[in-house]
């Protein structure tokens, strides 16, 4: 087909942009030169001689016609642009294929970091599965350790405390100082709560700890009200074999001790106030009261 033939090439001329610049005289000269070479009389042994000469003449007629030549030049230009686009696309496609092959080679290549990361993920996944299995087996129950036991109960911080942390006068009136001989069965915090609970609500019980074994033990009882503290002060409490000596936190506020067999035991109320729960002066005061109790 004429559309598939490059007529400039048939006449032995350059094609494309160079062919479009050729003059009509240059085209005619090229045709005459090629006609002498391809004439059937000079190529009798060539079975295609007539076809070749006919194609030469057709190409010349097309290029000699101004309108046909212009259309053919446009067609050649479009073909060249198409070839360039295809070449660019082919180069781009080849690069994409090359990049893809390179990535595939990199993916399958030995990488110690990738291998280590993969192994770590595998172990972490197995560990997670084991944890889930153990939780399912034991019902996800966690036994909390028992809280450590303390030798003494810590009292709650009183809302009535002074800003410097000292006990306010109002709270001191609700507190009792209890002492007993350190013989036989000792008094526990629970036992003291039960004893003083008969007079009202007990907020706290603090048994004073001793590093060395002493003759006396003491505790601080914090009652919920002043009336409950006063009610407990006027009674003999605890076991008769080891009675409790119950006094207010401040000795000057002590109530009269109970009467035994019609005898009234008077306690000197001028004892100096104590800055601590157990003091030397307070200890002597307790001893004197206990001695009087034993003689009654």
Buried (B, 14 or more C-beta within 10 A) or exposed (E): EEEEBBBBEBBEBEBBEEBBEBEEEEBBBBBEEBBEEBBBEEBEEEEEBEEBBEBBBBBBEBBEEEEBBEEBBEEBEEBEEEEEEEEEEEEEEEEEEEEEEEEEEEEEEEEEEEEEEEEEEEEEEEEEEEEEEEEEEEEEEEEEEEEEEEEEBEBEEBEEEEEEEEBEEEBBBBBBBBBBBBEEEEBEBEBBBEBBEEBBEBBBBBBBEEEEEEEBBBBBBBBBBBEBBBBBBEBEBBEEEBBBBBBBBBBEBBBEBEEEEEEEBEBEEEBEEBEEBBBEEBBEBBBBBBEBBEEE
